[in-house]
Amino acid sequence: MLLNMEPKRPFSEADWLATPAPVRQYVEQLEQTVLQLLAKVEQLEKRIKQLEARTNQNSQNSSKPPSSDSPYSKPGRKTVSKKKRKRGGQKGHKGYKQELLEPTQQVLIKPDVCICGNTHFGKMKPFYTHQQIELPEVKMDVVHYVLHKCRCAKCGKTLKAQLPSACQPGYGPRLSALIAEMSGTQGSSRETVQSFCRSVLGFSISTGAIQNVIDRASAAIKPHYDALGRSVRQSPVNYVDETSWFQTGALKWLWVLASRTASFFMVHPNRSSVAFEQLIKDWKGILVSDDYGVYRKWINNRQSCLAHHIRRARGLSESKDESLRDFGKSILKELQLLCHFANAPPSQKQWTDFYSRFICLLILFEGADDAAGVMARRLAKEMESLWLFLDQEGVEPTNNSAERALRFGVLWRKRSNGTQSDKGDRWVERILSLRQTCRSRELPVFPVLVNAISCYFKEQQPDLGWIG
């Protein structure tokens, strides 16, 4: 520290001793004041660098979400190549075309007259089918169950007919599934669902009744939720992540454990090892995660998310400090190359060259007392988890699968500010798990909801065979 430094005076010790004592005392006080001010300046300069680095952070150079980026600082759209190209799908892009559905009506269109004036033609054959899809007029099926009562001729008691249990909710499985689809899978508010029912379906429903339908849908898909939990915990590779969640303003955490074919969500009061253990239970496979401390303690194989390290390196590469900038650019280049190896496995020479450069960078900056040193030490601790994807098939170099799975939950939280009760948390867990799993398997959610609610009304076991 500057305060412990011995001041260097531009005169000899003899001249100093020849100076009157009051002057020497005054000079010493000035020297101490200068040293204190220099130490304060050094501290403030360090603080300014930290604040500047934090101010310049965005979703590209840190772990901040894209939604936090300022609309005024978003980069312009980059041109992929110098050559001008048409908009839309490019050559080699997997195309999507409209599927020909089973027709409810078929209209045969035949030519009337040739340009030469002839109207008599030979045998005709179809050459093209134009498909027009239209929504039929929505007319609700409304069934009135008229209950009767009578007096027993033998004992005189009044007998009343009992409503079948499947009809008691007042809203059938398909309508209930539609409300659940809009409220959960599409993330619509109760008021939006209420407006849709009135405008499109032609009937009025209270927000309280909508909530009752959602509660029944939540209970109906609980078997699916439990089955998805078992399925995910049987996967050899899982991706994990978490984000903040709120229940009546209180901070909670939305966790996700995702495999390639299924996702399992959990709302928990804590972001801790206890919550993580509750999420995974007895699962012992390969974990792909960021470098959150709980994940780093994973005793089995783990792949550290390279995307997180790349964003930090990009942040350093944009620093105003030359040393930090040089380290950031160098380590960013190596991390991007390592991530590229996932699609183009390296030869022995390529790997040796990469490994040598990477290790040298870490050794050079590991002892630095700045952000470069922090990152070098972080990467050194994560060394065994940086390139597991090269040895283990089915492991990705990033945790993007879990982050993408959480994205809809983040948008839900921002729209609704979370939930109001534990019952709401359970609904969020279950419908997000079902939604994301169906999404990963390219399956529609609505038929699953119809089956689940229909079986729930009949007190039967729903179809869980598709979960596996």
C-alpha positions in Angstrom: 0.0 0.0 0.0 1.1 3.6 -0.7 0.7 4.5 3.0 3.5 2.1 4.0 5.9 3.5 1.4 9.0 5.5 2.5 8.9 9.0 0.9 11.8 9.8 -1.4 13.1 13.3 -0.6 15.2 15.3 -3.2 17.9 16.2 -0.7 20.4 14.5 1.6 19.9 13.2 5.0 22.2 15.8 6.4 20.1 18.6 4.9 17.0 17.0 6.3 18.5 16.9 9.8 19.7 20.5 9.4 16.1 21.6 8.8 14.3 23.0 11.9 12.1 20.5 13.7 8.8 22.3 13.2 9.4 22.4 9.4 10.4 18.7 9.4 7.2 17.9 11.2 5.1 19.9 8.8 6.7 18.3 5.8 6.1 14.8 7.2 2.4 15.7 7.7 2.3 16.8 4.1 4.0 13.6 2.9 1.4 11.5 4.8 -1.4 13.5 3.3 0.0 13.1 -0.2 0.3 9.3 0.3 -3.2 9.1 1.6 -4.5 11.1 -1.4 -2.6 8.9 -3.8 -4.0 5.7 -2.2 -7.5 7.2 -2.4 -6.9 8.0 -6.1 -5.7 4.5 -6.8 -8.8 3.1 -5.0 -11.1 5.4 -7.0 -9.5 4.5 -10.3 -10.0 0.8 -9.6 -13.6 1.5 -8.6 -14.1 3.5 -11.8 -12.8 0.7 -13.9 -15.2 -1.7 -12.2 -18.2 0.6 -12.7 -17.3 1.2 -16.4 -17.0 -2.5 -17.0 -20.4 -3.0 -15.3 -22.0 -0.2 -17.3 -20.8 -1.7 -20.5 -22.2 -5.1 -19.7 -24.9 -6.6 -21.9 -26.2 -10.0 -22.9 -23.3 -10.5 -25.3 -20.4 -10.0 -22.8 -21.9 -11.1 -19.5 -24.6 -13.3 -18.0 -27.2 -10.6 -18.2 -30.4 -11.7 -20.1 -31.1 -10.2 -23.5 -34.2 -8.5 -22.2 -32.0 -6.2 -20.0 -30.2 -4.7 -23.0 -31.0 -1.1 -23.7 -33.0 -0.6 -26.9 -30.7 2.4 -27.8 -27.6 0.3 -27.7 -28.6 -2.8 -29.6 -26.2 -3.5 -32.4 -27.3 -3.1 -36.0 -28.1 -6.1 -38.1 -24.8 -7.5 -39.5 -24.4 -8.4 -43.1 -23.5 -12.0 -43.4 -21.6 -11.6 -46.7 -20.7 -8.9 -49.1 -22.9 -10.4 -51.8 -26.5 -9.3 -51.8 -28.9 -12.1 -51.2 -32.6 -12.4 -51.2 -34.5 -12.5 -47.9 -36.0 -15.7 -46.6 -34.7 -19.3 -46.6 -31.3 -19.8 -48.2 -30.0 -22.7 -50.3 -29.7 -25.9 -48.2 -32.2 -24.6 -45.6 -34.8 -27.1 -44.5 -38.0 -26.0 -46.0 -41.5 -26.1 -44.5 -44.6 -26.4 -46.7 -48.3 -26.5 -45.8 -49.5 -30.0 -45.1 -52.4 -31.3 -47.1 -55.2 -32.1 -44.6 -58.1 -34.5 -45.0 -60.7 -32.5 -46.9 -64.2 -32.0 -45.6 -65.3 -31.0 -49.1 -63.8 -31.4 -52.6 -64.5 -29.2 -55.6 -63.4 -30.3 -59.0 -62.3 -27.5 -61.3 -62.0 -28.3 -65.0 -61.0 -26.1 -68.0 -64.0 -24.5 -69.8 -62.5 -23.3 -73.2 -59.2 -23.4 -74.9 -57.6 -20.2 -76.3 -58.4 -21.6 -79.7 -62.1 -21.7 -78.9 -62.5 -25.5 -78.6 -64.8 -26.7 -75.8 -64.5 -30.4 -76.4 -61.8 -32.1 -74.4 -60.6 -35.7 -73.9 -59.8 -37.5 -70.7 -58.8 -35.1 -67.8 -56.5 -35.8 -64.8 -55.7 -33.6 -61.8 -52.4 -31.8 -61.8 -52.5 -29.6 -58.6 -54.5 -29.4 -55.4 -55.1 -25.9 -53.9 -56.0 -26.1 -50.2 -58.2 -23.5 -48.5 -58.5 -23.8 -44.7 -61.4 -22.0 -43.0 -62.6 -21.9 -39.4 -66.1 -23.2 -39.1 -68.7 -21.1 -37.3 -68.1 -21.7 -33.6 -71.3 -23.1 -32.0 -70.8 -24.4 -28.5 -72.3 -27.7 -27.5 -74.5 -26.9 -24.5 -76.1 -29.8 -22.6 -78.7 -29.1 -19.9 -78.9 -31.8 -17.3 -82.4 -31.4 -15.8 -82.4 -33.0 -12.4 -85.8 -34.3 -11.1 -87.0 -35.1 -7.6 -90.0 -37.0 -6.3 -91.5 -38.3 -3.1 -91.1 -42.0 -2.2 -94.5 -43.6 -2.1 -93.4 -46.1 0.6 -91.5 -44.0 3.1 -92.4 -40.5 2.1 -88.9 -39.2 1.7 -87.9 -36.8 -1.1 -85.6 -38.4 -3.7 -83.3 -36.2 -5.8 -81.4 -37.2 -8.9 -77.6 -37.1 -8.7 -75.5 -35.4 -11.3 -72.9 -37.6 -12.9 -69.4 -36.8 -11.6 -68.0 -36.2 -15.1 -70.5 -33.4 -15.6 -70.1 -31.6 -12.2 -67.4 -29.1 -13.3 -69.8 -27.4 -15.8 -67.1 -27.2 -18.5 -66.2 -30.2 -20.7 -62.7 -31.7 -21.2 -62.1 -29.9 -24.6 -63.2 -26.5 -23.4 -61.3 -27.0 -20.1 -58.2 -28.0 -22.2 -58.5 -24.9 -24.3 -58.6 -22.6 -21.3 -55.6 -24.5 -19.8 -53.8 -24.2 -23.2 -54.3 -20.4 -23.4 -53.6 -19.8 -19.7 -50.5 -22.0 -19.4 -49.0 -23.1 -22.7 -49.7 -19.6 -24.3 -49.3 -17.6 -21.1 -52.5 -15.6 -21.5 -53.9 -13.7 -18.5 -57.3 -14.6 -17.0 -58.8 -11.4 -18.5 -57.5 -12.4 -22.0 -59.0 -15.8 -21.7 -62.2 -14.3 -20.5 -62.3 -11.9 -23.5 -61.6 -14.7 -25.9 -64.4 -16.9 -24.6 -66.8 -14.0 -25.0 -65.6 -12.8 -28.4 -64.8 -16.0 -30.2 -66.7 -18.8 -28.4 -69.8 -16.7 -27.6 -70.2 -17.3 -23.9 -69.4 -15.5 -20.7 -67.2 -16.9 -17.9 -65.9 -15.2 -14.7 -62.2 -15.1 -13.9 -63.0 -17.2 -10.8 -64.4 -19.9 -13.0 -61.3 -19.8 -15.2 -59.2 -20.2 -12.1 -61.3 -23.3 -11.1 -60.7 -24.8 -14.6 -57.0 -24.2 -14.3 -57.0 -25.8 -10.8 -58.6 -28.9 -12.3 -56.2 -29.0 -15.2 -53.3 -28.7 -12.8 -54.6 -31.7 -10.9 -55.2 -33.6 -14.1 -51.6 -33.2 -15.4 -49.9 -34.1 -12.1 -49.4 -37.8 -13.2 -47.7 -36.4 -16.3 -45.5 -34.1 -14.1 -44.4 -37.0 -11.9 -43.7 -39.2 -15.0 -41.6 -36.5 -16.6 -39.6 -36.2 -13.4 -38.9 -39.9 -13.5 -38.1 -39.7 -17.2 -35.6 -36.9 -16.8 -33.9 -38.5 -13.9 -33.2 -41.6 -16.0 -31.4 -39.6 -18.7 -27.6 -40.1 -18.9 -27.1 -36.3 -19.6 -29.1 -33.4 -18.2 -28.9 -29.6 -18.5 -29.7 -27.6 -15.4 -30.4 -23.9 -14.8 -32.4 -21.6 -12.5 -34.0 -18.2 -12.6 -35.7 -15.9 -10.1 -39.5 -16.3 -9.4 -41.9 -14.5 -7.2 -44.8 -15.5 -5.1 -46.8 -12.4 -3.9 -43.5 -10.5 -4.1 -41.4 -13.0 -2.1 -38.3 -14.2 -4.0 -38.3 -17.8 -5.0 -36.4 -19.8 -7.7 -37.6 -21.6 -10.8 -35.4 -24.6 -11.5 -35.3 -26.8 -14.6 -33.6 -30.1 -15.3 -33.8 -30.9 -19.0 -32.7 -33.8 -21.2 -33.0 -33.9 -24.9 -36.5 -35.2 -24.8 -38.0 -34.0 -21.6 -38.0 -31.1 -19.1 -38.8 -31.0 -15.4 -39.5 -27.7 -13.6 -39.6 -26.9 -9.9 -40.4 -23.8 -8.0 -38.4 -23.7 -4.7 -37.9 -21.0 -2.0 -34.1 -21.3 -2.2 -31.2 -21.2 -4.6 -29.1 -23.7 -2.8 -27.7 -27.2 -2.7 -30.9 -28.4 -0.8 -33.0 -27.2 -3.7 -30.7 -28.8 -6.3 -30.8 -32.1 -4.5 -34.6 -32.0 -4.4 -34.6 -31.3 -8.1 -32.3 -34.2 -9.1 -33.0 -36.7 -6.3 -31.0 -39.8 -6.9 -29.9 -38.9 -10.4 -26.1 -39.4 -11.0 -25.5 -38.7 -14.7 -23.5 -36.1 -16.6 -24.4 -32.5 -15.7 -24.2 -29.6 -18.1 -24.3 -26.3 -16.2 -22.8 -22.9 -15.6 -20.2 -22.4 -12.9 -22.6 -21.7 -10.0 -20.9 -23.0 -6.9 -23.5 -25.7 -6.2 -22.9 -27.2 -9.7 -19.1 -27.1 -9.4 -19.4 -29.5 -6.4 -21.0 -32.1 -8.6 -19.1 -35.3 -7.9 -19.8 -36.9 -11.2 -18.9 -35.8 -14.7 -19.8 -32.2 -15.6 -19.6 -30.0 -18.7 -19.1 -26.4 -17.9 -21.1 -24.1 -20.1 -18.6 -22.5 -22.6 -21.1 -19.8 -23.6 -20.9 -18.3 -20.1 -17.1 -18.2 -20.3 -17.2 -16.8 -23.8 -19.4 -13.9 -22.7 -17.1 -13.1 -19.8 -14.1 -13.2 -22.2 -15.9 -10.9 -24.6 -16.5 -8.5 -21.8 -12.8 -8.4 -21.0 -11.9 -7.9 -24.7 -14.0 -4.7 -24.7 -12.2 -3.3 -21.6 -10.4 0.1 -21.8 -7.5 -1.4 -19.9 -4.9 -2.7 -22.5 -3.8 -5.7 -20.4 -7.4 -6.9 -19.8 -8.3 -6.3 -23.4 -5.4 -8.3 -24.7 -6.1 -11.2 -22.4 -9.8 -11.0 -23.2 -9.2 -11.2 -27.0 -6.8 -14.1 -26.6 -8.9 -16.2 -24.3 -12.0 -15.4 -26.3 -10.4 -16.7 -29.5 -9.4 -20.0 -27.7 -12.8 -20.5 -26.1 -14.6 -20.0 -29.4 -12.2 -22.4 -31.1 -12.9 -25.0 -28.3 -16.7 -24.6 -28.8 -16.1 -25.0 -32.6 -14.5 -28.4 -31.9 -18.0 -29.7 -31.1 -18.9 -29.6 -34.8 -15.4 -30.2 -36.2 -13.4 -32.5 -33.9 -9.7 -31.5 -33.8 -6.8 -33.5 -35.0 -4.1 -34.5 -32.6 -1.9 -31.5 -33.7 -4.8 -29.1 -33.5 -5.6 -30.2 -30.0 -2.0 -30.0 -28.9 -1.6 -26.5 -30.3 -4.8 -25.3 -28.7 -4.0 -26.9 -25.3 -0.5 -25.4 -25.2 -1.8 -21.9 -26.0 -4.7 -22.2 -23.5 -2.5 -23.3 -20.7 0.1 -20.6 -21.4 -2.6 -18.0 -21.2 -3.8 -19.2 -17.9 -0.3 -19.5 -16.4 0.6 -16.0 -17.5 -2.5 -14.3 -16.0 -3.3 -16.6 -13.1 -1.5 -14.5 -10.5 -2.9 -11.1 -11.8 -4.8 -9.0 -9.3 -7.5 -7.9 -11.7 -10.4 -9.3 -13.8 -8.0 -11.2 -16.0 -6.6 -13.0 -13.0 -10.1 -13.8 -11.7 -11.1 -15.3 -15.1 -7.8 -17.2 -15.4 -8.2 -18.8 -12.0 -11.9 -19.5 -12.7 -11.0 -21.4 -15.9 -8.2 -23.2 -14.1 -10.6 -24.5 -11.5 -13.0 -25.6 -14.3 -10.3 -27.3 -16.4 -11.6 -30.8 -16.1 -15.1 -29.7 -17.1 -14.3 -27.5 -20.1 -14.0 -30.2 -22.8 -15.9 -33.2 -21.6 -18.1 -32.9 -24.7 -15.2 -34.1 -26.8 -15.1 -37.4 -25.0 -18.8 -38.0 -24.2 -21.3 -38.5 -27.0 -24.5 -36.6 -26.6 -23.0 -33.8 -24.4 -23.2 -30.3 -25.7 -20.5 -27.6 -24.9 -23.1 -25.1 -23.7 -26.0 -25.0 -21.3 -28.2 -23.4 -23.9 -30.8 -26.2 -23.7 -31.7 -25.3 -20.1 -31.6 -21.6 -20.8 -34.0 -22.0 -23.7 -36.3 -24.1 -21.6 -36.4 -21.4 -18.9 -37.1 -18.5 -21.4 -40.9 -18.9 -21.5 -40.9 -19.0 -17.6 -39.0 -15.8 -17.5 -41.5 -14.1 -19.9 -44.3 -15.5 -17.7 -42.7 -14.0 -14.6 -42.3 -10.6 -16.3 -46.0 -10.5 -17.5 -47.6 -11.7 -14.3 -45.0 -10.9 -11.6 -45.1 -14.5 -10.6 -47.8 -16.4 -8.7 -50.0 -15.7 -5.7 -49.9 -19.1 -3.9 -48.3 -22.5 -3.6 -51.2 -23.8 -5.7 -50.1 -21.4 -8.5 -46.5 -22.6 -8.2 -47.6 -26.2 -8.7 -49.5 -25.1 -11.9 -46.4 -23.3 -13.2 -44.2 -26.4 -12.6 -46.6 -28.8 -14.2 -47.7 -26.9 -17.3 -44.1 -25.7 -18.1 -42.8 -29.2 -17.8 -45.6 -30.5 -20.1 -45.2 -27.6 -22.6 -41.4 -27.8 -22.9 -41.4 -31.6 -23.2 -44.0 -31.5 -26.0 -42.0 -28.7 -27.7 -38.8 -30.7 -27.6 -40.7 -33.7 -29.2 -42.6 -31.5 -31.7 -45.9 -32.6 -30.2 -49.1 -30.5 -29.7 -50.0 -29.9 -26.0 -53.8 -29.6 -26.5 -54.6 -33.3 -27.2 -52.5 -34.2 -24.1 -54.6 -31.8 -22.0 -57.9 -33.1 -23.5 -56.9 -36.7 -22.6 -55.6 -35.7 -19.1 -58.7 -33.7 -18.2 -61.1 -36.3 -19.6 -59.5 -39.0 -17.6 -59.5 -36.8 -14.5 -63.2 -36.3 -14.8 -63.8 -40.0 -15.2 -61.3 -40.8 -12.4 -59.2 -42.9 -14.8 -55.4 -43.0 -15.4 -54.3 -40.8 -18.3 -52.2 -41.9 -21.2 -48.6 -41.7 -20.1 -47.1 -44.1 -22.6 -45.8 -41.3 -24.8 -43.5 -40.0 -22.1 -41.5 -43.2 -21.9 
